[in-house]
Amino acid sequence: MRFPYICLAAGLIATGVFTFYYGSIARINDHPVQPVGHAAISSTVLVQFAVVVLAMLTVTSEYTTASISSSLLWVPVRHRVQSAKALVTALLSFTTGTVSAATGTAVAWGSFSGHASFDAGETVGQALAVGVYYALIAVMTVGVSFATRHPAGALAVLLTLLWALPSMLVGLGGPALLAINDSLPHSAGDTFMRGGADAPYGATTAVVVLLAWVLAAHVTGLLLLRRRDA
């Protein structure tokens, strides 16, 4: 039972370290002034995996120990099992994301040392947006985990989708590859968290793209859960 706390603590620490480094680099390299909340938003590319691992294990740990059979006997309506896990992890992830973003913003403000702007409404909005993004990623993770039923498989899919593939597409460059990257979950989430600033589409479209990925993962997980034995 200690693992969830360790996972959340690791995410909080990683946010603090990342945002301090982000603000320091902006100060040292004399970057243009930017909203202080951008530091916490940028940290999600790394810290989101604390949420991914936590949400993943709520599903795969039951398959590993075969306790999923008991869960499905107690609650035979399978969509309720998946929806309950998605809801609980989403609420926990929203809280985690909001707290982490607030903490990271406070840390970054000091390390920016004048290279960041602060607007209370915008900063609060960005912190809440990080929480919403983490909640949606948690729901997507639950769906992927029910589809794969194994921690290594789920983590491989999510690591590729949320980090490896975007890094490769951006690294290679080119209009076509960058367009594909813009349609991936983290790119849409980043656009949403930044309010659509400097993006090929607005925040509303970003939410639609992100929700489409979440819904696809959730439905896929549910279909496979219904078709296969525990």
MONORMO-V611423 format. One record per pair of residues at least 24 apart in sequence whose ideal C-beta (glycine too) atoms are under 6 Angstrom apart, sorted by the first residue. I is the first residue (numbers start at 1). GAP is how many residues later the second one is. D is the distance in whole Angstrom. If there is no record, write none. Layout:
i=I gap=GAP d=D
i=I gap=GAP d=D
This chain:
i=4 gap=50 d=6
i=7 gap=43 d=5
i=7 gap=46 d=6
i=7 gap=47 d=5
i=8 gap=88 d=6
i=10 gap=40 d=6
i=11 gap=36 d=5
i=11 gap=39 d=3
i=12 gap=88 d=5
i=14 gap=32 d=6
i=14 gap=33 d=5
i=15 gap=28 d=5
i=15 gap=32 d=5
i=15 gap=85 d=4
i=15 gap=89 d=4
i=16 gap=91 d=5
i=18 gap=25 d=4
i=19 gap=24 d=6
i=19 gap=85 d=4
i=19 gap=88 d=5
i=19 gap=89 d=4
i=20 gap=87 d=5
i=20 gap=91 d=5
i=23 gap=85 d=4
i=23 gap=88 d=3
i=23 gap=89 d=4
i=24 gap=87 d=5
i=26 gap=86 d=6
i=26 gap=89 d=5
i=27 gap=86 d=5
i=27 gap=88 d=5
i=31 gap=84 d=6
i=33 gap=82 d=6
i=33 gap=84 d=5
i=34 gap=82 d=6
i=35 gap=82 d=6
i=35 gap=87 d=6
i=36 gap=69 d=6
i=36 gap=72 d=6
i=36 gap=73 d=5
i=36 gap=80 d=4
i=36 gap=82 d=5
i=37 gap=68 d=6
i=37 gap=86 d=5
i=37 gap=89 d=3
i=39 gap=69 d=4
i=40 gap=61 d=4
i=40 gap=64 d=4
i=40 gap=65 d=5
i=41 gap=152 d=5
i=43 gap=61 d=6
i=48 gap=89 d=6
i=51 gap=42 d=5
i=51 gap=83 d=5
i=51 gap=86 d=6
i=51 gap=87 d=5
i=52 gap=89 d=5
i=52 gap=106 d=5
i=55 gap=34 d=4
i=55 gap=83 d=4
i=55 gap=86 d=4
i=55 gap=87 d=6
i=56 gap=85 d=5
i=56 gap=89 d=5
i=56 gap=98 d=5
i=58 gap=27 d=5
i=58 gap=31 d=6
i=59 gap=83 d=6
i=59 gap=86 d=4
i=59 gap=87 d=6
i=60 gap=85 d=5
i=60 gap=91 d=4
i=63 gap=86 d=5
i=68 gap=162 d=5
i=69 gap=161 d=4
i=72 gap=158 d=5
i=78 gap=147 d=5
i=78 gap=148 d=5
i=79 gap=143 d=6
i=82 gap=64 d=6
i=82 gap=140 d=6
i=85 gap=57 d=5
i=86 gap=53 d=5
i=86 gap=56 d=5
i=89 gap=49 d=4
i=89 gap=53 d=6
i=90 gap=45 d=4
i=90 gap=48 d=5
i=90 gap=49 d=5
i=93 gap=41 d=4
i=93 gap=42 d=5
i=93 gap=45 d=4
i=94 gap=37 d=4
i=94 gap=41 d=4
i=97 gap=33 d=5
i=97 gap=34 d=4
i=97 gap=37 d=3
i=98 gap=29 d=5
i=98 gap=30 d=6
i=98 gap=33 d=4
i=101 gap=26 d=4
i=101 gap=29 d=4
i=102 gap=25 d=5
i=129 gap=64 d=4
i=130 gap=63 d=6
i=133 gap=56 d=4
i=133 gap=60 d=6
i=136 gap=74 d=6
i=136 gap=78 d=5
i=139 gap=75 d=5
i=140 gap=74 d=5
i=140 gap=77 d=4
i=143 gap=74 d=3
i=143 gap=75 d=4
i=143 gap=78 d=4
i=144 gap=73 d=5
i=146 gap=75 d=3
i=146 gap=79 d=5
i=147 gap=73 d=5
i=147 gap=74 d=5
i=147 gap=77 d=5
i=162 gap=24 d=5
i=185 gap=25 d=6
i=185 gap=28 d=5
